[in-house]
Amino acid sequence: MARQGREIITLQCTECKRRNYSTTKNKRTMTEKVEMKKFCRHDRKHTVHREVK
């Protein structure tokens, strides 16, 4: 059961365009799209991952 105010989002690699990670964010406090530097297994390096629908 999901907590109120939080939404599950998917993170997509900016280089290989694969959807590698999922996480949650608070929609009220974080209105912009999330960007994180994560490890991409397909590129085998750390790349920027952005939130997608």
Wavefront OBJ file of the C-alpha trace (Angstrom):
o trace
v 0.000 0.000 0.000
v 1.458 3.359 -1.063
v 1.869 6.201 1.370
v -0.157 9.346 0.831
v 1.580 12.103 -1.117
v 4.280 9.827 -2.539
v 4.322 8.487 -6.073
v 6.379 5.711 -7.653
v 8.513 7.041 -10.511
v 10.762 5.343 -13.074
v 14.275 6.570 -13.889
v 15.585 6.327 -17.457
v 19.244 6.473 -18.507
v 20.003 9.525 -20.660
v 22.600 7.663 -22.756
v 21.146 4.220 -23.516
v 17.456 5.205 -22.924
v 16.752 2.089 -20.847
v 14.547 2.278 -17.768
v 16.783 0.890 -15.026
v 15.527 2.164 -11.681
v 12.307 2.949 -9.828
v 11.948 5.073 -6.698
v 9.399 7.267 -4.930
v 9.072 11.017 -4.615
v 6.850 13.443 -2.750
v 4.712 15.228 -5.371
v 3.981 18.194 -3.080
v 7.570 19.153 -2.271
v 9.298 18.032 -5.505
v 7.277 19.392 -8.408
v 10.079 19.251 -11.005
v 11.428 16.077 -12.628
v 14.037 14.139 -10.666
v 17.605 13.728 -11.988
v 20.073 11.380 -10.312
v 23.485 10.025 -11.173
v 23.154 6.217 -11.067
v 25.112 3.231 -12.348
v 23.892 1.927 -15.721
v 24.567 -1.805 -16.087
v 24.267 -1.634 -19.880
v 26.796 1.204 -20.326
v 28.846 -0.060 -17.349
v 29.385 3.465 -15.983
v 27.667 6.143 -13.918
v 25.251 8.235 -15.995
v 22.460 10.737 -15.380
v 19.035 9.126 -14.979
v 15.857 11.217 -15.401
v 12.285 10.690 -14.309
v 9.872 9.421 -16.970
v 6.179 8.538 -16.869
l 1 2 3 4 5 6 7 8 9 10 11 12 13 14 15 16 17 18 19 20 21 22 23 24 25 26 27 28 29 30 31 32 33 34 35 36 37 38 39 40 41 42 43 44 45 46 47 48 49 50 51 52 53
